């Protein structure tokens, strides 16, 4: 996999036309396109087909599912039929919810001869810092300890990996001890870029060196004057870090 293949562009835009235009511009320069809450709420899940038709080979459906196991299982059956490469489920929904998501995706893929989407558990959002975790969410563990526990639970439930901040990559690798367990990290900012609302950021090369498999990058590419040039610069930085 080259540097560009490890970039997942977050298509955090409000219209399908805008997202399609970005796919047309960026295909060949990044590996995966992520459709998340803003885009899918505006356009419906049929946007995934439009993105595919525009040239997005791999689509990350950032549905951030979080509900009772029965409901999440139903959603996963539909997600499997959408043909997404990957889908996210909140780990804080608990073990039974994650296991139900995995089971539903496997069964649907087997019964209907489809490929199963990779299931990634969201650990702690990268916008949540230590203070918010302790004071607002009343979690008695440090961010690292909590992420490690959630990652172990996700592995046990059969998830393919986790979404975690670059700061927790090493802790997840230690907790899970499986080189095939995927770690996808948002909260990535090239040196000097605006952090926005992300609390725990790192540069692309630091995140790759620590062991991230893929980087989710939104505003540093979307808000750049030249998104293709921004993606190419990040891809080059990743390639150098891999070398
Ligand atoms: O613009 P920026 O690079 O901050 O975008 C990060 C993307 O990653 C957003 O689409 C956001 O929803 C997503 N994300 C995140 N933190 C997580 C999980 C997903 O920022 N823990």
Boltz pocket constraint, residues with backbone or C-beta under 6 A from the ligand:
constraints:
  - pocket:
      binder: B
      contacts: [[A, 10], [A, 12], [A, 36], [A, 122], [A, 123], [A, 124], [A, 125], [A, 126], [A, 127], [A, 163], [A, 164], [A, 165], [A, 186], [A, 187], [A, 188], [A, 195], [A, 196], [A, 198], [A, 216], [A, 217], [A, 218], [A, 219], [A, 220]]
      max_distance: 6.0
